[in-house]
Amino acid sequence: MFQDVFNYKPQEQDYRIWLVLNPAVWLVPILMSVFVLGILIHALLFSVSPYGEYWGGSSEAATEEAAPAPAAE
């Protein structure tokens, strides 16, 4: 069993994935699913991180900072 693991030669055996996944059929759906996953992860991270406020999200701190300063007497 371990001989199979340690005798792995990528140059000789990496073509085998294309025997299972035909790129003519599966390349576009795989790329689209990766794109959708990336968009969802970014949406999640921007919703829970302070960067969402930086890019124009509403927050109480942003409205306080936007208030005009009182005039000096």
C-alpha positions in Angstrom: 0.0 0.0 0.0 2.7 2.5 1.0 4.7 1.5 -2.1 1.9 3.0 -4.3 2.1 6.2 -2.3 5.8 6.6 -2.4 6.1 5.5 -6.0 3.8 8.2 -7.3 5.2 10.0 -10.3 3.1 13.0 -11.3 4.5 13.3 -14.8 3.3 9.8 -15.6 0.0 9.6 -13.7 -1.7 13.0 -13.7 -3.4 12.5 -17.0 -5.8 10.0 -15.3 -8.1 12.7 -13.9 -9.2 13.4 -17.5 -10.2 9.8 -17.9 -12.9 10.6 -15.3 -13.7 14.2 -16.0 -14.1 15.0 -19.7 -13.2 18.7 -20.1 -15.5 19.0 -23.1 -18.4 18.4 -20.7 -17.3 19.4 -17.3 -14.9 22.3 -17.7 -17.5 25.1 -17.9 -19.7 23.9 -15.1 -16.6 23.5 -12.8 -15.4 27.0 -13.6 -18.9 28.5 -13.1 -19.2 26.7 -9.7 -15.8 28.0 -8.6 -16.9 31.5 -9.7 -20.1 31.3 -7.7 -18.3 29.9 -4.7 -15.8 32.8 -4.8 -18.6 35.4 -5.1 -20.5 33.8 -2.1 -17.3 33.7 0.0 -16.5 37.3 -0.7 -20.1 38.3 0.1 -20.0 36.5 3.4 -16.6 38.0 4.3 -17.7 41.5 3.4 -20.9 41.1 5.4 -19.1 40.1 8.6 -15.9 42.2 8.4 -15.3 45.9 8.9 -14.4 46.1 5.2 -18.0 46.2 4.3 -18.3 49.6 6.1 -15.2 50.8 4.3 -16.8 50.2 0.9 -20.0 52.1 1.7 -21.9 50.0 4.1 -24.0 51.8 6.7 -23.0 51.9 10.3 -23.5 54.2 13.3 -19.8 55.1 13.4 -19.9 56.2 9.7 -22.9 58.5 10.4 -21.2 60.0 13.4 -18.1 60.7 11.5 -20.1 62.3 8.7 -21.8 64.8 11.0 -20.4 68.3 10.6 -18.1 69.6 13.3 -19.4 72.4 15.5 -18.2 75.8 14.6 -15.6 77.5 16.8 -16.8 80.5 18.7 
